[in-house]
Amino acid sequence: MKKLHNKVAVIIGGNSGIGLATAKLFAQQGAKVAITGRNKKTIDEAVFEVANGTIGLVSDISDLNSIDSTYGTVKDTFGKIDVLVVNAGILIAAPFADYTEEMFDQTNDINFKGVFFSIQKALPHLNDGASVIITASTVVHKGFVSTAAYSASKAAVRSLARTLSAELLDRNIRVNVLSPGPIDTPIFSRGATEEQANATKTHLASGIPAKRLGTSEEIAEGFLYLASDDSKFMIGGELLLDGGAATL
């Protein structure tokens, strides 16, 4: 039997890269999938790619009213949620001395505040025994220059998985994080030429013991593990998929 047969899965930030690969895999494994993102064009394209009755919703994780509307639509379409993947996030890199309040607030509003309230507002819509998965990062374990706010926000959600798991034990709801290292996604091409994007990827790969970037499909397999009963003994934990970047 498929691992997510007849399960309802919501992927916040599911319209590209890791989120899109995860949506495809979940659908292949029998889930009824809803994806969200801020760009309607990429959402529509993603829904077409994923197929299998997937729905796409324009939603901004930093807008709490938008989050409420998203869950309402999912409830009306599919019913209660069995798997919630909170994958939305941004990286605004800059030296600590130059970091502005605006940059900090934008990072925090999406990477921490948005995650916090996305889960809080999902609680009435989650089935008992649901799996909640937050995308963290290898930066939780290692210091990287110019990522102070981003790294702190990812450390915050790593902590959140522990405390929420403790609070939700009576409902058997598990909250875990998946921490990817550098992954080959379309983000490298945004605002850069193909040559610049390839140079960035080569530079990042050189610092990873595996000597390559990860793929979105590899990370999607990690999300499937955390979403399915394969990981039912994993509570408040972390799955680190970073090619050895943080540990070797």
Secondary structure, DSSP 4 states (H G I P E B T S, - for coil): --TTTT-EEEEET-SSHHHHHHHHHHHHTT-EEEEEES-HHHHHHHHHHH-TT-EEEE--TT-HHHHHHHHHHHHHHT-SEEEEEE---------GGG--HHHHHHHHIIIIIHHHHHHHHHGGGEEEEEEEEEE--GGGTS--TT-HHHHHHHHHHHHHHHHHHHHTGGGT-EEEEEEE-SEE-GGGGTTS-HHHHHHHHHHHHHTSTTSS-EEHHHHHHHHHHHHSGGGTT--S-EEEESTTTTT-
